[in-house]
């Protein structure tokens, strides 16, 4: 379940990491990718950061989270060597994810399979959010072995929404069939969560 | 052409009745039943009572001009006449947390919140019930017409599934989980099935817990697209997603894909998924969840589950069948 609590001052550290995630989203925007970015934090350090690469890799599943997870798994110093195969002990059990948009159902499931400790996100994802917006893959869905994790929304939410809107009013020329968006107007008012 | 092959062509075009198909379609329709007053789903909207019915056209025009139109309200009539006068819906609360502005001509009219039906009426009965709350448009669902399969297509699909299981068993010998997925080239009468993509589970060999067969396949599809000529027929309009997605393709797989892989297939716009072994506790195609059935998702794919009774068609021995099984808590 997303909690959507508005961040208070104690959340300054979360906002700090979310700004790093937002930098990755801007990186995606510059590369004409859907502007979603993330950082994985372990022991107060970023161990991986990534952004959406679906157009570049011609693969609709290359979301920021899965990109970063692959980086972590390809780095032996970041994976507990015991058993990377089965995923146990959970590879991300001491790791927190900061991502500008609520993880989709696919990523939410991937994160649960890897035992992520906690997730902080910017704005909800009404089309395919996997942490409560469309399906509660993080907790509500029962899994026979993988424990659930908490997901907290609302961190740099307005910025996350605005960068997505900016992206979608410009033409996504990398999409399989670009749409003509010449007549679109950027809306600036943001509804509450 | 001799008379024999002519008869054969007739045969393979014969449509197989649903109950004789080796697989069954899962119902992915998600229609909310709203056949009594209490069960009508509602959403909040802003409404205004007009001081005089002659302002109706003016306010409707205002709604268009000021951008108050929104897809979430298209199933609702904008104006409602009652004994006390005309009420107009201005906007959804989701879109406007605060009361939207009204035209100066009706200034002073009170804008208030109203709970209105969230969906159009799919039956005459539900339309009459909703009418009491707020008039909605009548949108009966398209009649469910099961996909027709010809004898040739069924034979083709059976051969594909046979090959998928045979290859999965082979992979088990190599030390991987016996989970395998494949996308064949589209069916052509009189031609043997040809795989365009086949991938197995690679959690063991790649030492990566997310290298499931479906994700591996989608990755291969993307990589293969780099080797294709950029625009083979520049005069023809590009089909949506024809480049690197699975649009209009059928994915065959030994085990019901997990939630992650089912969503990956949805992202990739696959048309159909056919699986042999259900994964009741972890699957995303009817087991733990059924993703194409969710409200809100922007694509639906058909799910076909091999019938238990038709396992025999696949030529698997009892021993093979046991070897194909995986732990029921595994994400396939």
HADDOCK unambig.tbl for C-alpha pairs under 7 A between the chains (distance, minus, plus):
assign (segid A and resid 57 and name CA) (segid B and resid 222 and name CA) 6.51 0.50 0.50
assign (segid A and resid 58 and name CA) (segid B and resid 222 and name CA) 4.77 0.50 0.50
assign (segid A and resid 58 and name CA) (segid B and resid 244 and name CA) 5.75 0.50 0.50
assign (segid A and resid 59 and name CA) (segid B and resid 218 and name CA) 6.77 0.50 0.50
assign (segid A and resid 59 and name CA) (segid B and resid 219 and name CA) 6.26 0.50 0.50
assign (segid A and resid 59 and name CA) (segid B and resid 222 and name CA) 5.06 0.50 0.50
assign (segid A and resid 59 and name CA) (segid B and resid 244 and name CA) 6.72 0.50 0.50
assign (segid A and resid 60 and name CA) (segid B and resid 267 and name CA) 5.89 0.50 0.50
assign (segid A and resid 60 and name CA) (segid B and resid 268 and name CA) 5.75 0.50 0.50
assign (segid A and resid 61 and name CA) (segid B and resid 264 and name CA) 5.79 0.50 0.50
assign (segid A and resid 61 and name CA) (segid B and resid 267 and name CA) 6.71 0.50 0.50
assign (segid A and resid 73 and name CA) (segid B and resid 208 and name CA) 6.86 0.50 0.50
assign (segid A and resid 84 and name CA) (segid B and resid 207 and name CA) 5.61 0.50 0.50
assign (segid A and resid 84 and name CA) (segid B and resid 208 and name CA) 6.18 0.50 0.50
assign (segid A and resid 84 and name CA) (segid B and resid 209 and name CA) 6.82 0.50 0.50
assign (segid A and resid 85 and name CA) (segid B and resid 203 and name CA) 5.80 0.50 0.50
assign (segid A and resid 85 and name CA) (segid B and resid 204 and name CA) 5.48 0.50 0.50
assign (segid A and resid 85 and name CA) (segid B and resid 207 and name CA) 4.55 0.50 0.50
assign (segid A and resid 85 and name CA) (segid B and resid 208 and name CA) 5.52 0.50 0.50
assign (segid A and resid 85 and name CA) (segid B and resid 209 and name CA) 5.51 0.50 0.50
assign (segid A and resid 86 and name CA) (segid B and resid 209 and name CA) 5.68 0.50 0.50
assign (segid A and resid 87 and name CA) (segid B and resid 209 and name CA) 5.36 0.50 0.50
assign (segid A and resid 105 and name CA) (segid B and resid 260 and name CA) 6.67 0.50 0.50
assign (segid A and resid 105 and name CA) (segid B and resid 263 and name CA) 6.24 0.50 0.50
assign (segid A and resid 106 and name CA) (segid B and resid 259 and name CA) 6.48 0.50 0.50
assign (segid A and resid 106 and name CA) (segid B and resid 260 and name CA) 3.95 0.50 0.50
assign (segid A and resid 106 and name CA) (segid B and resid 261 and name CA) 6.71 0.50 0.50
assign (segid A and resid 106 and name CA) (segid B and resid 263 and name CA) 5.01 0.50 0.50
assign (segid A and resid 106 and name CA) (segid B and resid 264 and name CA) 6.08 0.50 0.50
assign (segid A and resid 107 and name CA) (segid B and resid 260 and name CA) 6.62 0.50 0.50
assign (segid A and resid 109 and name CA) (segid B and resid 259 and name CA) 6.22 0.50 0.50
assign (segid A and resid 109 and name CA) (segid B and resid 260 and name CA) 5.10 0.50 0.50
assign (segid A and resid 110 and name CA) (segid B and resid 260 and name CA) 5.96 0.50 0.50
assign (segid A and resid 126 and name CA) (segid B and resid 296 and name CA) 6.95 0.50 0.50
assign (segid A and resid 127 and name CA) (segid B and resid 296 and name CA) 5.34 0.50 0.50
assign (segid A and resid 127 and name CA) (segid B and resid 297 and name CA) 5.35 0.50 0.50
assign (segid A and resid 127 and name CA) (segid B and resid 298 and name CA) 6.66 0.50 0.50
assign (segid A and resid 128 and name CA) (segid B and resid 296 and name CA) 6.99 0.50 0.50
assign (segid A and resid 128 and name CA) (segid B and resid 297 and name CA) 5.70 0.50 0.50
assign (segid A and resid 134 and name CA) (segid B and resid 296 and name CA) 6.70 0.50 0.50
assign (segid A and resid 143 and name CA) (segid B and resid 281 and name CA) 6.67 0.50 0.50
assign (segid A and resid 143 and name CA) (segid B and resid 282 and name CA) 6.51 0.50 0.50
assign (segid A and resid 144 and name CA) (segid B and resid 281 and name CA) 6.57 0.50 0.50
assign (segid A and resid 144 and name CA) (segid B and resid 329 and name CA) 5.57 0.50 0.50
assign (segid A and resid 145 and name CA) (segid B and resid 329 and name CA) 6.63 0.50 0.50
assign (segid A and resid 176 and name CA) (segid B and resid 240 and name CA) 6.19 0.50 0.50
assign (segid A and resid 176 and name CA) (segid B and resid 241 and name CA) 4.94 0.50 0.50
assign (segid A and resid 176 and name CA) (segid B and resid 243 and name CA) 6.35 0.50 0.50
assign (segid A and resid 177 and name CA) (segid B and resid 238 and name CA) 6.90 0.50 0.50
assign (segid A and resid 177 and name CA) (segid B and resid 240 and name CA) 5.54 0.50 0.50
assign (segid A and resid 177 and name CA) (segid B and resid 241 and name CA) 6.71 0.50 0.50
assign (segid A and resid 191 and name CA) (segid B and resid 94 and name CA) 6.50 0.50 0.50
assign (segid A and resid 191 and name CA) (segid B and resid 95 and name CA) 5.86 0.50 0.50
assign (segid A and resid 191 and name CA) (segid B and resid 96 and name CA) 6.49 0.50 0.50
assign (segid A and resid 191 and name CA) (segid B and resid 97 and name CA) 6.26 0.50 0.50
assign (segid A and resid 192 and name CA) (segid B and resid 97 and name CA) 6.94 0.50 0.50
